[in-house]
């Protein structure tokens, strides 16, 4: 059973994603800000991190930097799921080690599930 951590500050989107992923058979944990996400990652290593960039307290960019800098989490799969669509933001995230970058407006939750399943193969 794959474990997914969603770090997303939008309560509605986070709730929709949890419902969808749990229906698909995933175990899901959530955090509403970057610091809470890092706190969870200090105690467990999920199979996939779904990471927003525009987060309270600590940005998604800094969460990603931290994840990739620590031995316990550096190989964890990361999908950035953000509304930031600038090529520079996308390049930065991929250069930092994100496995994929999805722009929220362009992807459905079904497509997010397919991306997760693809990373877990």
MDTraj code that builds the backbone (N, CA, C; nanometers):
import mdtraj as md
import numpy as np

residues = "UNK UNK UNK UNK UNK UNK UNK UNK UNK UNK UNK UNK UNK UNK UNK UNK UNK UNK UNK UNK UNK UNK UNK UNK UNK UNK UNK UNK UNK UNK UNK UNK UNK UNK UNK UNK UNK UNK UNK UNK UNK UNK UNK UNK UNK UNK UNK UNK UNK UNK UNK UNK UNK UNK UNK UNK UNK UNK UNK UNK UNK UNK UNK UNK UNK UNK UNK UNK UNK UNK UNK UNK UNK UNK UNK UNK UNK UNK UNK UNK UNK UNK UNK UNK UNK UNK UNK UNK UNK UNK UNK UNK UNK UNK UNK UNK UNK UNK UNK UNK UNK UNK UNK UNK UNK UNK UNK UNK UNK UNK UNK UNK UNK UNK UNK UNK UNK UNK UNK UNK UNK".split()
xyz = np.array([
    [0.0850, -0.1184, 0.0000],
    [0.0000, 0.0000, 0.0000],
    [0.0893, 0.1245, 0.0000],
    [0.0874, 0.2010, -0.1052],
    [0.1725, 0.3193, -0.1159],
    [0.1184, 0.4322, -0.0280],
    [0.2108, 0.5055, 0.0309],
    [0.1775, 0.6170, 0.1195],
    [0.2097, 0.7478, 0.0476],
    [0.1104, 0.8369, 0.0451],
    [0.1243, 0.9662, -0.0224],
    [0.1144, 1.0764, 0.0822],
    [0.2041, 1.1742, 0.0771],
    [0.1924, 1.2949, 0.1595],
    [0.1567, 1.4103, 0.0679],
    [0.0478, 1.4789, 0.1016],
    [0.0051, 1.5973, 0.0259],
    [0.0333, 1.7200, 0.1121],
    [0.1162, 1.8110, 0.0616],
    [0.1418, 1.9379, 0.1293],
    [0.0758, 2.0458, 0.0437],
    [-0.0395, 2.0912, 0.0892],
    [-0.1257, 2.1818, 0.0117],
    [-0.2032, 2.2685, 0.1094],
    [-0.2005, 2.4009, 0.0905],
    [-0.2683, 2.4897, 0.1849],
    [-0.4157, 2.5132, 0.1518],
    [-0.4600, 2.4759, 0.0334],
    [-0.6012, 2.4918, -0.0030],
    [-0.6811, 2.3747, 0.0549],
    [-0.7628, 2.4039, 0.1560],
    [-0.8381, 2.2986, 0.2255],
    [-0.9256, 2.2173, 0.1309],
    [-0.9939, 2.2860, 0.0397],
    [-1.0862, 2.2177, -0.0513],
    [-1.0110, 2.1236, -0.1456],
    [-0.9053, 2.1735, -0.2083],
    [-0.8276, 2.0908, -0.3010],
    [-0.7630, 1.9738, -0.2271],
    [-0.7097, 2.0003, -0.1076],
    [-0.6472, 1.8941, -0.0285],
    [-0.7491, 1.7848, 0.0027],
    [-0.8695, 1.8258, 0.0423],
    [-0.9759, 1.7302, 0.0748],
    [-1.0156, 1.6474, -0.0476],
    [-1.0294, 1.7131, -0.1627],
    [-1.0628, 1.6410, -0.2865],
    [-0.9542, 1.5392, -0.3213],
    [-0.8282, 1.5810, -0.3084],
    [-0.7173, 1.4917, -0.3419],
    [-0.7129, 1.3715, -0.2474],
    [-0.7361, 1.3947, -0.1190],
    [-0.7364, 1.2843, -0.0220],
    [-0.8451, 1.1841, -0.0586],
    [-0.9654, 1.2333, -0.0845],
    [-1.0775, 1.1451, -0.1189],
    [-1.0441, 1.0617, -0.2420],
    [-0.9923, 1.1265, -0.3457],
    [-0.9587, 1.0577, -0.4704],
    [-0.8493, 0.9524, -0.4484],
    [-0.7433, 0.9901, -0.3784],
    [-0.6310, 0.8984, -0.3596],
    [-0.6689, 0.7818, -0.2694],
    [-0.7481, 0.8070, -0.1669],
    [-0.7918, 0.6965, -0.0793],
    [-0.8811, 0.5989, -0.1555],
    [-0.9661, 0.6512, -0.2452],
    [-1.0492, 0.5635, -0.3287],
    [-0.9634, 0.4752, -0.4183],
    [-0.8463, 0.5252, -0.4548],
    [-0.7536, 0.4499, -0.5401],
    [-0.6689, 0.3513, -0.4593],
    [-0.6877, 0.3507, -0.3269],
    [-0.6175, 0.2538, -0.2435],
    [-0.4904, 0.3035, -0.1772],
    [-0.4620, 0.4324, -0.1896],
    [-0.3427, 0.4875, -0.1262],
    [-0.3704, 0.5236, 0.0193],
    [-0.2671, 0.5169, 0.1022],
    [-0.2710, 0.5732, 0.2368],
    [-0.2252, 0.7179, 0.2224],
    [-0.3003, 0.8126, 0.2789],
    [-0.2719, 0.9540, 0.2553],
    [-0.2533, 1.0284, 0.3875],
    [-0.1468, 1.1069, 0.3947],
    [-0.1248, 1.2023, 0.5033],
    [-0.1258, 1.3410, 0.4417],
    [-0.1576, 1.4417, 0.5233],
    [-0.1636, 1.5775, 0.4687],
    [-0.0981, 1.6774, 0.5631],
    [-0.0577, 1.7888, 0.5040],
    [-0.0072, 1.9039, 0.5786],
    [-0.0567, 2.0293, 0.5075],
    [-0.0909, 2.1319, 0.5857],
    [-0.1472, 2.2540, 0.5285],
    [-0.0435, 2.3642, 0.5094],
    [0.0826, 2.3398, 0.5512],
    [0.1881, 2.4380, 0.5275],
    [0.3218, 2.3660, 0.5193],
    [0.4223, 2.4387, 0.4745],
    [0.5526, 2.3766, 0.4529],
    [0.6165, 2.3229, 0.5804],
    [0.6017, 2.3960, 0.6909],
    [0.6614, 2.3498, 0.8163],
    [0.5961, 2.2204, 0.8629],
    [0.4639, 2.2122, 0.8544],
    [0.3937, 2.0894, 0.8943],
    [0.4369, 1.9727, 0.8059],
    [0.4583, 2.0002, 0.6774],
    [0.5060, 1.8964, 0.5865],
    [0.6429, 1.8442, 0.6282],
    [0.7338, 1.9352, 0.6620],
    [0.8676, 1.8939, 0.7060],
    [0.8605, 1.8189, 0.8388],
    [0.7697, 1.8605, 0.9270],
    [0.7535, 1.7906, 1.0548],
    [0.7112, 1.6459, 1.0316],
    [0.6187, 1.6245, 0.9398],
    [0.5757, 1.4883, 0.9074],
    [0.6910, 1.4092, 0.8473],
    [0.7651, 1.4730, 0.7572],
    [0.8766, 1.4044, 0.6916],
    [0.9897, 1.3696, 0.7882],
    [0.9937, 1.4353, 0.9030],
    [1.0944, 1.4026, 1.0040],
    [1.0609, 1.2714, 1.0751],
    [0.9347, 1.2281, 1.0643],
    [0.8925, 1.1072, 1.1356],
    [0.8602, 0.9906, 1.0430],
    [0.8431, 1.0172, 0.9149],
    [0.8100, 0.9108, 0.8199],
    [0.8524, 0.9506, 0.6798],
    [0.8675, 0.8511, 0.5935],
    [0.9038, 0.8768, 0.4540],
    [0.7966, 0.8165, 0.3640],
    [0.7088, 0.9002, 0.3100],
    [0.6064, 0.8489, 0.2184],
    [0.6693, 0.8043, 0.0865],
    [0.5929, 0.7314, 0.0089],
    [0.6415, 0.6876, -0.1223],
    [0.6436, 0.8036, -0.2216],
    [0.5441, 0.8926, -0.2090],
    [0.5342, 1.0073, -0.3002],
    [0.4916, 1.1301, -0.2202],
    [0.5550, 1.2429, -0.2501],
    [0.5184, 1.3721, -0.1937],
    [0.4524, 1.4540, -0.3035],
    [0.3292, 1.4987, -0.2766],
    [0.2608, 1.5920, -0.3666],
    [0.2779, 1.7290, -0.3026],
    [0.3443, 1.8207, -0.3698],
    [0.3894, 1.9446, -0.3078],
    [0.3427, 2.0685, -0.3819],
    [0.2680, 2.1533, -0.3134],
    [0.2351, 2.2854, -0.3652],
    [0.3574, 2.3748, -0.3420],
    [0.3691, 2.4835, -0.4154],
    [0.4828, 2.5734, -0.3974],
    [0.4505, 2.6939, -0.3111],
    [0.3315, 2.7509, -0.3302],
    [0.2913, 2.8709, -0.2574],
    [0.2271, 2.8283, -0.1258],
    [0.3114, 2.8085, -0.0249],
    [0.2667, 2.7588, 0.1049],
    [0.2979, 2.8586, 0.2152],
    [0.2152, 2.8587, 0.3204],
    [0.2473, 2.9419, 0.4368],
    [0.3695, 2.8869, 0.5115],
    [0.4358, 2.9724, 0.5846],
    [0.5478, 2.9448, 0.6756],
    [0.6756, 2.9092, 0.5986],
    [0.6767, 2.7971, 0.5284],
    [0.7934, 2.7573, 0.4479],
    [0.7436, 2.7242, 0.3076],
    [0.8052, 2.7832, 0.2061],
    [0.7594, 2.7623, 0.0685],
    [0.7858, 2.6194, 0.0218],
    [0.7129, 2.5798, -0.0817],
    [0.7349, 2.4493, -0.1415],
    [0.8755, 2.4345, -0.1977],
    [0.9317, 2.5435, -0.2487],
    [1.0696, 2.5380, -0.2985],
    [1.1636, 2.4964, -0.1852],
    [1.1451, 2.5562, -0.0673],
    [1.2326, 2.5252, 0.0456],
    [1.2069, 2.3853, 0.1006],
    [1.0813, 2.3413, 0.0970],
    [1.0512, 2.2034, 0.1372],
    [1.1236, 2.1069, 0.0438],
    [1.1163, 2.1328, -0.0863],
    [1.1819, 2.0464, -0.1848],
    [1.3330, 2.0447, -0.1622],
    [1.3921, 2.1608, -0.1381],
    [1.5368, 2.1668, -0.1107],
    [1.5706, 2.0802, 0.0108],
    [1.4902, 2.0914, 0.1156],
    [1.5145, 2.0159, 0.2379],
    [1.5000, 1.8656, 0.2148],
    [1.3959, 1.8271, 0.1429],
    [1.3725, 1.6847, 0.1136],
    [1.4926, 1.6256, 0.0411],
    [1.5407, 1.6950, -0.0586],
    [1.6504, 1.6420, -0.1404],
    [1.7860, 1.6516, -0.0701],
    [1.7950, 1.7310, 0.0370],
    [1.9210, 1.7464, 0.1095],
    [1.9393, 1.6420, 0.2192],
    [1.8324, 1.5736, 0.2580],
    [1.8410, 1.4780, 0.3688],
    [1.8478, 1.3342, 0.3177],
    [1.9382, 1.2588, 0.3767],
    [1.9620, 1.1208, 0.3354],
    [1.8342, 1.0370, 0.3365],
    [1.7510, 1.0539, 0.4383],
    [1.6313, 0.9700, 0.4544],
    [1.5247, 0.9969, 0.3480],
    [1.5260, 1.1172, 0.2912],
    [1.4185, 1.1533, 0.1972],
    [1.4690, 1.1888, 0.0573],
    [1.5987, 1.1884, 0.0355],
    [1.6510, 1.2397, -0.0921],
    [1.6041, 1.1611, -0.2144],
    [1.5708, 1.0330, -0.1969],
    [1.5252, 0.9533, -0.3113],
    [1.3735, 0.9435, -0.3219],
    [1.3032, 1.0136, -0.2336],
    [1.1575, 1.0114, -0.2368],
    [1.1068, 1.0762, -0.3664],
    [1.0012, 1.0178, -0.4219],
    [0.9403, 1.0730, -0.5431],
    [0.8623, 1.1997, -0.5063],
    [0.8792, 1.3054, -0.5854],
    [0.8117, 1.4332, -0.5588],
    [0.7420, 1.4810, -0.6856],
    [0.6122, 1.5087, -0.6720],
    [0.5365, 1.5733, -0.7789],
    [0.4985, 1.7117, -0.7294],
    [0.5484, 1.8135, -0.7961],
    [0.5066, 1.9500, -0.7651],
    [0.3729, 1.9715, -0.8345],
    [0.2759, 2.0196, -0.7575],
    [0.1392, 2.0422, -0.8077],
    [0.1041, 2.1847, -0.7712],
    [0.1240, 2.2759, -0.8665],
    [0.1184, 2.4188, -0.8348],
    [0.0448, 2.4973, -0.9425],
    [0.0057, 2.6180, -0.9073],
    [-0.0494, 2.7096, -1.0066],
    [0.0595, 2.7928, -1.0732],
    [0.1815, 2.7861, -1.0213],
    [0.2923, 2.8594, -1.0827],
    [0.3313, 2.7889, -1.2123],
    [0.3145, 2.8584, -1.3237],
    [0.3398, 2.7952, -1.4522],
    [0.4572, 2.8516, -1.5284],
    [0.5339, 2.9391, -1.4661],
    [0.6489, 2.9986, -1.5344],
    [0.7568, 2.8932, -1.5587],
    [0.8176, 2.8991, -1.6747],
    [0.9231, 2.8026, -1.7083],
    [1.0352, 2.8039, -1.6052],
    [1.0672, 2.9222, -1.5514],
    [1.1727, 2.9312, -1.4520],
    [1.1396, 2.8522, -1.3259],
    [1.0132, 2.8600, -1.2819],
    [0.9711, 2.7847, -1.1629],
    [0.9778, 2.6347, -1.1900],
    [0.9304, 2.5948, -1.3063],
    [0.9317, 2.4535, -1.3435],
    [1.0759, 2.4018, -1.3475],
    [1.1636, 2.4775, -1.4139],
    [1.3041, 2.4372, -1.4252],
    [1.3685, 2.4284, -1.2875],
    [1.3427, 2.5265, -1.2012],
    [1.3994, 2.5249, -1.0668],
    [1.3604, 2.3978, -0.9928],
    [1.2328, 2.3633, -0.9980],
    [1.1853, 2.2439, -0.9264],
    [1.2466, 2.1161, -0.9822],
    [1.2519, 2.1053, -1.1134],
    [1.3109, 1.9852, -1.1742],
    [1.4606, 1.9785, -1.1436],
    [1.5283, 2.0942, -1.1460],
    [1.6707, 2.0975, -1.1118],
    [1.6939, 2.0590, -0.9656],
    [1.5987, 2.0937, -0.8788],
    [1.6105, 2.0593, -0.7364],
    [1.5818, 1.9118, -0.7100],
    [1.5259, 1.8427, -0.8101],
    [1.5053, 1.6994, -0.7940],
    [1.3614, 1.6522, -0.7991],
    [1.2666, 1.7415, -0.8290],
    [1.1276, 1.6969, -0.8437],
    [1.1190, 1.5994, -0.9608],
    [1.0346, 1.4973, -0.9480],
    [1.0174, 1.3987, -1.0549],
    [0.9224, 1.4475, -1.1628],
    [0.8287, 1.5341, -1.1240],
    [0.7319, 1.5850, -1.2202],
    [0.6796, 1.7190, -1.1705],
    [0.6244, 1.7975, -1.2628],
    [0.5700, 1.9287, -1.2292],
    [0.4379, 1.9412, -1.3023],
    [0.3301, 1.9510, -1.2264],
    [0.1971, 1.9634, -1.2846],
    [0.1376, 2.0990, -1.2478],
    [0.0854, 2.1667, -1.3476],
    [0.0166, 2.2934, -1.3228],
    [-0.1299, 2.2604, -1.2936],
    [-0.1757, 2.3007, -1.1756],
    [-0.3094, 2.2630, -1.1280],
    [-0.4178, 2.2851, -1.2324],
    [-0.4148, 2.3984, -1.2980],
    [-0.5211, 2.4328, -1.3935],
    [-0.5246, 2.3393, -1.5141],
    [-0.4146, 2.2698, -1.5398],
    [-0.4036, 2.1872, -1.6600],
    [-0.4211, 2.0379, -1.6337],
    [-0.4374, 1.9980, -1.5077],
    [-0.4431, 1.8554, -1.4753],
    [-0.5612, 1.8236, -1.3848],
    [-0.6230, 1.7099, -1.4077],
    [-0.7304, 1.6628, -1.3214],
    [-0.6721, 1.5716, -1.2138],
    [-0.7523, 1.5413, -1.1141],
    [-0.7069, 1.4476, -1.0101],
    [-0.6857, 1.3085, -1.0687],
    [-0.7648, 1.2710, -1.1688],
    [-0.7426, 1.1416, -1.2357],
    [-0.6030, 1.1366, -1.2975],
    [-0.5633, 1.2468, -1.3603],
    [-0.4296, 1.2517, -1.4215],
    [-0.3204, 1.2505, -1.3140],
    [-0.3469, 1.3150, -1.2006],
    [-0.2513, 1.3115, -1.0897],
    [-0.2328, 1.1675, -1.0418],
    [-0.3419, 1.0940, -1.0285],
    [-0.3348, 0.9534, -0.9871],
    [-0.2500, 0.8733, -1.0858],
    [-0.2705, 0.8957, -1.2144],
    [-0.1916, 0.8240, -1.3157],
    [-0.0429, 0.8567, -1.3040],
    [-0.0109, 0.9841, -1.2771],
    [0.1299, 1.0235, -1.2592],
    [0.1902, 0.9521, -1.1383],
    [0.1132, 0.9449, -1.0286],
    [0.1619, 0.8770, -0.9080],
    [0.1875, 0.7302, -0.9379],
    [0.0908, 0.6657, -1.0020],
    [0.1054, 0.5233, -1.0338],
    [0.2267, 0.4998, -1.1232],
    [0.2492, 0.5924, -1.2170],
    [0.3661, 0.5812, -1.3049],
    [0.4974, 0.5897, -1.2282],
    [0.5023, 0.6772, -1.1276],
    [0.6247, 0.6915, -1.0477],
    [0.6494, 0.5701, -0.9587],
    [0.5442, 0.5031, -0.9203],
    [0.5569, 0.3897, -0.8285],
    [0.5896, 0.2582, -0.8972],
    [0.5889, 0.2566, -1.0302],
    [0.6177, 0.1322, -1.1045],
    [0.7639, 0.0952, -1.0925],
])
top = md.Topology()
chain = top.add_chain()
for i, resn in enumerate(residues, 1):
    res = top.add_residue(resn, chain, resSeq=i)
    for name in ("N", "CA", "C"):
        top.add_atom(name, md.element.get_by_symbol(name[0]), res)
traj = md.Trajectory(xyz[None], top)
